[in-house]
């Protein structure tokens, strides 16, 4: 099996990610590191890794390909029958791969098996268990996924490389959601509760507005990225993706409408309300600050 690890200028946290991959209880694996033209000490560290452990394959991109292309590059280079991605600031429980493999090897109806996600921001820890998508109907699995998706731990599940290669990680905001939804259309997803992928929640993936701007979206769209994601989901299911062709045009549009609506209902409206109240608080704080400055300038006594 193959673990694909795209990286860029994260030499320090990369060490923890690599160690967690190479210390898996399932030792028969290859680790492919794709360095997106880093300018820190990533290259030196990875070259030393290759000398120490023959399971490590290191690729240095001559120019920065962008995040999405770098993720797809490690998949293209993989040779294992099973594949999973690992972020360069994430790390795995030692039994993560072996526990996922146990299920995936004996249950052909499942296309992905993953553990829970532990997300860290400062001293706070959030545990997210992805819901299993075991409905018999493909459209029902896709809809259930979009009704419940959060930080998307399922993206880091273990999958069969041949099945994963049939879909594309699109270079768009929410591209990881689109990929998991397409995999859910192809087959069932299993969630294991007792092993975890550990993830930092402080990078760009933890801030959707910043992530939206990294994809070149106008600041207006970045203010509520979930409406942008919902529109992308609709277009992908209804028109763009070849994965959904088997259910016919009317069924595709119906599923697209329900999936996009679920994302707006679950995330978009809540995000808009939070943004509204945060904006109102900022306005109030700015007004209070201005009044304090006026009092100081006019030397008026506080009462």
LINFENMO-V106554 format. One record per residue. N is the residue number from 1. RES is the residue in one letter. SS is DSSP state (h for helix, s for strand, l for the rest). D_CENTER is the distance of its C-alpha to the mean C-alpha in Angstrom with 2 decimals. Layout:
{{N & RES & SS & D_CENTER} {N & RES & SS & D_CENTER}}
This chain:
{{1 & X & l & 20.55} {2 & X & s & 18.20} {3 & X & s & 15.37} {4 & X & s & 13.82} {5 & X & s & 13.12} {6 & X & s & 12.68} {7 & X & s & 14.14} {8 & X & l & 15.96} {9 & X & l & 18.50} {10 & X & l & 17.17} {11 & X & h & 20.21} {12 & X & h & 20.64} {13 & X & h & 17.36} {14 & X & h & 17.05} {15 & X & h & 20.13} {16 & X & h & 18.68} {17 & X & h & 15.72} {18 & X & h & 18.37} {19 & X & h & 20.83} {20 & X & h & 18.62} {21 & X & h & 18.04} {22 & X & h & 21.75} {23 & X & l & 22.99} {24 & X & l & 21.64} {25 & X & l & 24.53} {26 & X & l & 23.89} {27 & X & l & 25.23} {28 & X & l & 25.53} {29 & X & l & 22.41} {30 & X & s & 21.63} {31 & X & s & 19.19} {32 & X & s & 18.43} {33 & X & s & 17.61} {34 & X & s & 17.24} {35 & X & s & 18.46} {36 & X & l & 17.81} {37 & X & l & 21.36} {38 & X & l & 21.00} {39 & X & l & 24.07} {40 & X & l & 24.03} {41 & X & l & 25.08} {42 & X & h & 22.23} {43 & X & h & 24.58} {44 & X & h & 27.35} {45 & X & h & 25.28} {46 & X & h & 23.78} {47 & X & h & 27.25} {48 & X & h & 28.68} {49 & X & h & 26.09} {50 & X & h & 27.18} {51 & X & h & 30.76} {52 & X & h & 30.14} {53 & X & l & 28.00} {54 & X & l & 28.43} {55 & X & l & 25.17} {56 & X & s & 23.33} {57 & X & s & 23.02} {58 & X & s & 22.46} {59 & X & s & 22.00} {60 & X & s & 22.55} {61 & X & l & 21.80} {62 & X & l & 24.91} {63 & X & l & 23.07} {64 & X & l & 19.60} {65 & X & l & 17.93} {66 & X & l & 15.03} {67 & X & h & 11.41} {68 & X & h & 10.86} {69 & X & h & 14.26} {70 & X & h & 13.80} {71 & X & h & 10.96} {72 & X & h & 13.37} {73 & X & h & 16.27} {74 & X & h & 15.53} {75 & X & h & 15.28} {76 & X & h & 18.52} {77 & X & h & 20.25} {78 & X & l & 19.47} {79 & X & l & 22.61} {80 & X & l & 21.72} {81 & X & l & 22.00} {82 & X & s & 18.76} {83 & X & s & 15.49} {84 & X & s & 12.19} {85 & X & s & 9.72} {86 & X & l & 9.90} {87 & X & l & 8.83} {88 & X & l & 12.21} {89 & X & l & 12.40} {90 & X & l & 11.33} {91 & X & s & 13.98} {92 & X & s & 15.06} {93 & X & l & 18.04} {94 & X & l & 20.82} {95 & X & l & 21.09} {96 & X & h & 17.48} {97 & X & h & 18.15} {98 & X & h & 21.68} {99 & X & h & 20.96} {100 & X & h & 18.36} {101 & X & h & 20.86} {102 & X & h & 23.67} {103 & X & h & 22.32} {104 & X & h & 20.96} {105 & X & h & 24.25} {106 & X & h & 26.53} {107 & X & l & 24.82} {108 & X & l & 24.56} {109 & X & l & 23.51} {110 & X & s & 20.06} {111 & X & s & 17.44} {112 & X & s & 14.74} {113 & X & s & 15.31} {114 & X & s & 13.08} {115 & X & s & 14.01} {116 & X & s & 13.28} {117 & X & s & 11.07} {118 & X & s & 13.18} {119 & X & s & 12.04} {120 & X & s & 14.66} {121 & X & s & 16.04} {122 & X & l & 19.56} {123 & X & l & 21.50} {124 & X & s & 19.47} {125 & X & s & 17.44} {126 & X & s & 15.51} {127 & X & s & 15.14} {128 & X & s & 12.96} {129 & X & l & 14.19} {130 & X & l & 12.51} {131 & X & l & 15.50} {132 & X & l & 17.06} {133 & X & s & 17.50} {134 & X & l & 20.98} {135 & X & l & 22.85} {136 & X & l & 25.26} {137 & X & l & 24.70} {138 & X & h & 21.70} {139 & X & h & 21.67} {140 & X & h & 21.80} {141 & X & h & 18.66} {142 & X & h & 16.74} {143 & X & h & 18.31} {144 & X & h & 17.71} {145 & X & h & 13.96} {146 & X & h & 13.92} {147 & X & h & 16.45} {148 & X & h & 14.47} {149 & X & l & 10.70} {150 & X & l & 9.60} {151 & X & l & 6.72} {152 & X & l & 5.57} {153 & X & h & 6.89} {154 & X & h & 8.20} {155 & X & h & 5.76} {156 & X & h & 7.52} {157 & X & l & 10.75} {158 & X & s & 13.82} {159 & X & s & 14.99} {160 & X & s & 18.19} {161 & X & h & 17.91} {162 & X & h & 20.42} {163 & X & h & 18.64} {164 & X & h & 15.26} {165 & X & l & 17.34} {166 & X & l & 18.67} {167 & X & l & 15.60} {168 & X & l & 14.02} {169 & X & l & 10.68} {170 & X & l & 12.13} {171 & X & l & 12.44} {172 & X & l & 11.96} {173 & X & l & 10.29} {174 & X & l & 8.18} {175 & X & h & 8.33} {176 & X & h & 5.37} {177 & X & h & 7.43} {178 & X & h & 10.46} {179 & X & h & 9.92} {180 & X & h & 9.60} {181 & X & h & 12.45} {182 & X & h & 14.47} {183 & X & h & 14.26} {184 & X & h & 15.41} {185 & X & h & 18.19} {186 & X & h & 19.24} {187 & X & l & 19.54} {188 & X & s & 18.86} {189 & X & s & 15.96} {190 & X & s & 17.16} {191 & X & s & 15.95} {192 & X & s & 17.83} {193 & X & s & 18.77} {194 & X & s & 20.35} {195 & X & s & 17.87} {196 & X & s & 14.80} {197 & X & s & 11.95} {198 & X & s & 12.55} {199 & X & s & 10.14} {200 & X & s & 11.49} {201 & X & l & 10.92} {202 & X & l & 13.11} {203 & X & l & 11.35} {204 & X & h & 10.43} {205 & X & h & 6.95} {206 & X & h & 9.43} {207 & X & l & 11.70} {208 & X & h & 10.93} {209 & X & h & 14.49} {210 & X & h & 14.29} {211 & X & h & 11.17} {212 & X & h & 13.26} {213 & X & h & 16.15} {214 & X & h & 14.51} {215 & X & l & 14.35} {216 & X & l & 18.03} {217 & X & l & 18.18} {218 & X & l & 21.34} {219 & X & h & 21.38} {220 & X & h & 22.63} {221 & X & h & 19.48} {222 & X & h & 17.33} {223 & X & l & 19.48} {224 & X & l & 17.88} {225 & X & h & 14.66} {226 & X & h & 14.39} {227 & X & h & 17.61} {228 & X & h & 16.34} {229 & X & h & 13.32} {230 & X & h & 16.02} {231 & X & h & 18.29} {232 & X & h & 15.87} {233 & X & h & 15.31} {234 & X & h & 19.10} {235 & X & h & 19.89} {236 & X & h & 17.61} {237 & X & h & 19.16} {238 & X & h & 22.62} {239 & X & h & 23.31} {240 & X & h & 20.93} {241 & X & l & 19.27} {242 & X & h & 21.88} {243 & X & h & 20.15} {244 & X & h & 21.75} {245 & X & h & 25.20} {246 & X & h & 26.75} {247 & X & h & 27.03} {248 & X & l & 29.04} {249 & X & h & 28.76} {250 & X & h & 29.75} {251 & X & h & 27.41} {252 & X & h & 24.51} {253 & X & h & 25.35} {254 & X & h & 25.84} {255 & X & h & 22.48} {256 & X & h & 20.85} {257 & X & h & 22.84} {258 & X & h & 21.97} {259 & X & h & 18.19} {260 & X & h & 18.17} {261 & X & h & 20.66} {262 & X & h & 18.65} {263 & X & h & 15.76} {264 & X & h & 18.53} {265 & X & h & 20.40} {266 & X & h & 17.69} {267 & X & h & 15.86} {268 & X & h & 17.86} {269 & X & h & 21.24} {270 & X & h & 20.26} {271 & X & h & 18.51} {272 & X & h & 21.69} {273 & X & h & 23.95} {274 & X & h & 22.33} {275 & X & h & 22.52} {276 & X & h & 26.12} {277 & X & h & 27.26} {278 & X & h & 25.73} {279 & X & h & 27.51} {280 & X & h & 30.69} {281 & X & h & 30.63} {282 & X & h & 30.24} {283 & X & h & 33.19} {284 & X & h & 35.24} {285 & X & h & 34.54} {286 & X & h & 35.49} {287 & X & h & 38.66} {288 & X & h & 39.59} {289 & X & h & 39.16} {290 & X & h & 41.33} {291 & X & h & 44.01} {292 & X & h & 44.16} {293 & X & h & 44.69} {294 & X & h & 47.41} {295 & X & h & 49.15} {296 & X & h & 49.12} {297 & X & h & 50.44} {298 & X & h & 53.22} {299 & X & l & 53.98} {300 & X & l & 54.15} {301 & X & l & 54.44} {302 & X & l & 51.68} {303 & X & l & 53.06}}
